[in-house]
């Protein structure tokens, strides 16, 4: 059997095994936890076993990427916040995409943005194709021929299929007659084939879907020489740098006018804002914060496209000066957004959305600095992976920061200072916040204290949905703390509200 054929057959077996394992441990109530980590470890083991069947060794960079993906799966076991789970799953998928982007070869650290996009398209396409992807490119080789001149395993499969097809009509007729003749036999058949039929279909479909996508990913990971993909090149428009600079200059004018307004109104005091807009200072800050962050985020790809579309003529320095000015103006926009966030938080407290957008702003600022230091200086290689790595670092830092515990701490501190606090919102935080909430519960006003205590007792007593498969450390600790917790005696009336 040829080497590609051995890789293909082993990949099909490994994908089927991972599909069965996913059906066994992933299909559970509750957020992902220990189950995803166990599946990720099994997947990494399959990659390691199959890598020995490749014609070329797996690069060290690839193993670091796979290891980092497993590391993010490990973080699912530490925290309980749903958003952090989504971030971890996304980070793992991105890392695995880089690992398979060029067939487990070293490429990510020096990749252009176009290379990253092409790699993402390649991996996504092969995942969707599943086992069909093994018929593309160099992975397509004829299986060894039997003595009769036909492939061995297709011939056996055809024999089995034809025999089953011939037996099916009389089998159905005779089964119906026997079932009609004996009610007990009919009940046995119904229980065996129809009683759990819907559940069986669900298991088969879930296993099949996971196995299909997994074997497609294994194709992308194990076989990297895709001639068709290597020939795909996105043609550069080759626009004159002066033309692109004019377009960016118009954006510069827009941001200069906007920042001039910001200096007068946002930093000019509440009286000026209220007299001009009819909004309070905090409402003015809240109204524009998310729009500013979105605008800044949209300009980054504009800068990258402008740098890529312009040719490399001698007039390019003028484009770089214009782009650098736009980066500086964007930094001013982000500073305005950060100031709005500070006003926003002082008036309304800290929430999960506000915290995550603030962290996104930190990452976006880092991307701007990186863009100015690399792309705008003609050093495009490595920017894409460095920007992605910065985002992954922010996700890891969020786990260290423990967002829900921080939100509880900040909002309770505001309550101690006399500000309003939303106890109902605090009660909806994940298990990550439970130790902080229990420790700071006496600092809350009476009614909010009772509301939080009641919600904690309702949410974190009893067994966790999903059992051991969705287990994580924060949830286990929260349930242990609530096991011996007694709400204040005065909270009975609040619990009924």
Secondary structure, DSSP 4 states (H G I P E B T S, - for coil): --HHHHHHHHHHHHHHHHHHHHHHHTS-SSS--HHHHHHHHHHHHHHHHHHTTSSSPPPHHHHHHHHHHHHHHHHTTT---HHHHHHHHHHHHHHHHHHHTTTS-S-GGG--HHHHHHHHHHHHHHHHHGGGGGGSGGG--PPPB-TTSSBHHHHHHHHHHHHHHHHHHHHHHHHHHHHHH-HHHHHHHIIIIIITHHHHHHHHHHHHHHHHHHHHHHHHHH----HHHHT--PPP--B-HHHHHHHHHHHHHHHHHHHHHHHHHTTS-HHHHHHHHS--HHHHHHHHHHHHHHHHHHHHHHHHHHHHHB--STTHHHHHHHHHHHHHHHHHHHHHHHHHHHHHHHHH---HHHHHHHHHHHHHHHHHHHHHHTGGGT--TTHHHHHHHHHHHHHHHHHHHTHHHHHHHHHHHHHHTT----HHHHHTS-GGGHHHHHHHGGGS-HHHHHHHHHHHHHHSSSPPTTGGGG--HHHHHHHHHHHT----GGGHHHHT-
